[in-house]
Amino acid sequence: MKNIFKNAIEIANGICKSKLGNGDIAVDCTMGNGNDTAFLCSLVGEKGKVYAFDIQEEAVISTGKRLQELKLLERAEIILDGHENIDKYVKEDVQLVIFNLGYLPKGNHDITTKKETTIEAVQKCLGLLKPNGIILLIVYSGHENGKMEKRALDSFTLTLNQKEYNAAKICFTNQINNPPELICIEKVFKA
Ligand SMILES: C[S@@+](CC[C@H](N)C(=O)[O-])C[C@H]1O[C@@H](n2cnc3c(N)ncnc32)[C@H](O)[C@@H]1O
């Protein structure tokens, strides 16, 4: 039997699998090299769609190539713009949004997500979520921007009305070197 609590990324992937099915709409707010975009495209099936955002042209190019190789490109809309502008591009309700925050490990470490734009994007994503839909944020606090982003997100999630959203955080208390944390914001389903 596999461990469930190995790290934030594996837990997030498990949630994606349980939340997404054929025909769903998902958003990758930090496309990078396209690992998450490709994974989401595989889960939403032929009838689904994945919007993917990044501010770096190199991310757009490498994700496009990757999706083409995997024959998943038709399921994606790749957008060279900040996730804080999501409202300009996504005009339909979505089932799942993922943010893998910080910088590209093998890229320019100065190009990183920032607390102001991340919070703005999360606020806009809340308005796009379907009932039962979810926002997943993988948060890295090992660098200075990441520390500030983590604090801002912790404060922000405290303000969410529990009648509207289930907000939870998973952090590994016994791992060294600032392991990533996972924040989940699920929109309450009202029968
Ligand atoms: C940790 S990486 C993402 C890794 C990616 N999910 C993958 O599978 O390779 C974070 C990415 O966020 C991007 N980013 C930074 N600020 C952004 C913004 N305002 N909107 C969208 N993407 C942003 C960076 O360019 C970087 O590629």
The ligand as a MOL file (V3000), in Angstrom:
LIG
                    3D

  0  0  0     0  0            999 V3000
M  V30 BEGIN CTAB
M  V30 COUNTS 27 29 0 0 0
M  V30 BEGIN ATOM
M  V30 1 C 7.3290 26.4170 -9.3030 0
M  V30 2 S 7.1480 27.0160 -10.9260 0 CHG=1
M  V30 3 C 5.8110 26.0520 -11.5560 0
M  V30 4 C 6.1590 24.6380 -11.9360 0
M  V30 5 C 5.1920 24.0400 -12.9200 0
M  V30 6 N 3.8850 23.8170 -12.3550 0
M  V30 7 C 5.7090 22.7960 -13.6050 0
M  V30 8 O 4.9800 21.7980 -13.6570 0
M  V30 9 O 6.8460 22.8120 -14.1100 0 CHG=-1
M  V30 10 C 6.3900 28.6090 -10.7300 0
M  V30 11 C 6.0780 29.3000 -12.0390 0
M  V30 12 O 5.2400 30.4380 -11.7570 0
M  V30 13 C 5.4930 31.4000 -12.7410 0
M  V30 14 N 4.9310 32.6990 -12.3400 0
M  V30 15 C 5.4770 33.6710 -11.5640 0
M  V30 16 N 4.6260 34.7050 -11.4190 0
M  V30 17 C 3.5130 34.3850 -12.1350 0
M  V30 18 C 2.2800 35.0560 -12.3860 0
M  V30 19 N 2.0060 36.2550 -11.8620 0
M  V30 20 N 1.3610 34.4340 -13.1580 0
M  V30 21 C 1.6230 33.2000 -13.7110 0
M  V30 22 N 2.7810 32.5130 -13.4990 0
M  V30 23 C 3.7020 33.1040 -12.7210 0
M  V30 24 C 6.9990 31.3660 -12.9100 0
M  V30 25 O 7.3830 31.9310 -14.1300 0
M  V30 26 C 7.2740 29.8460 -12.8010 0
M  V30 27 O 7.3490 29.2670 -14.0790 0
M  V30 END ATOM
M  V30 BEGIN BOND
M  V30 1 1 1 2
M  V30 2 1 2 3
M  V30 3 1 2 10
M  V30 4 1 3 4
M  V30 5 1 4 5
M  V30 6 1 5 6
M  V30 7 1 5 7
M  V30 8 2 7 8
M  V30 9 1 7 9
M  V30 10 1 10 11
M  V30 11 1 11 12
M  V30 12 1 11 26
M  V30 13 1 12 13
M  V30 14 1 13 14
M  V30 15 1 13 24
M  V30 16 1 14 15
M  V30 17 1 14 23
M  V30 18 2 15 16
M  V30 19 1 16 17
M  V30 20 1 17 18
M  V30 21 2 17 23
M  V30 22 1 18 19
M  V30 23 2 18 20
M  V30 24 1 20 21
M  V30 25 2 21 22
M  V30 26 1 22 23
M  V30 27 1 24 25
M  V30 28 1 24 26
M  V30 29 1 26 27
M  V30 END BOND
M  V30 END CTAB
M  END
